[in-house]
Amino acid sequence: MRVPVARSRIVALAIVLGVLIVLCLALLARPETPRPGASATQKIPTPPASADICAYPEQVRALITEFIDAYDQGETGLADRFFATGPAFQWYSEQPLREGSPAYDRSTLEAYLRQRHADGDRLTVVSVQFNSVSSGHGNFGFVLDRAGTQLPSKGALDCASHKFIVWSIGPNAGPVP
C-alpha cells in the first residue's frame, strides 16, 4: 500500500538536499585558511635572483644542500654552477686529498669533483651554521657525513653572485700548505 506524500513536501526536500550539496561542494572547493589563533606554517622567503643571499641564511643552507645533492648525483658543471671564478675563488680543500697548491687551483676543480664522485664519494649535510658577513662574503660552518664519519667543515660565499669562494671539508678544514 502506498502512502500518499504531498508533492510540495517532495519538492521542498529536493530543494533542501540540493542546497546542502551545493554548500558541501563550496566548502570542499575553497582554499584552506588558518583558524584564528592557529599558527600557520611559515614559508621560507625566497630572495630575488639578484638579491644579497647573505641576508637570507636559510637560502645559504639551501644552496649548500643543493650543491651536495648535485655532487651526490654526479651532475657535471658543478664548478661553474656553484663556485666563483678568477680572483674571487680562494680555495677548495679536502684533507688529505686536495691540499696545498691544488686547493687554490680553480681550473682543476671540476675534474676533481667528477673523480671523487666516480670513486664513490657521497656526502650528506648534517648541519649548517651561518656565522657572519664580512666584505660582501658570507662565512659559514657546516658538518658533512661521509659513510658515518662526521666532517666539521667551513666555507664562504660571495653574497652578490651566490657562488662559493671557500669550501674546506674537515676534519681540520683549511688548505694546509
Secondary structure, 3 states (H helix, E strand, C coil): CCCCCCHHHHHHHHHHHHHHHHHHHHHHHCCCCCCCCCCCCCCCCCCCCCCCHHHCHHHHHHHHHHHHHHHHCCCCCHHHHHECCHHHCCEEEECCCECCHHHHCHHHHHHHHHHHHHCCCCCEEEEEEEEEEECCEEEEEEEEEECCEEEEEEEEEECCCCEEEEEEECCCCCCCC
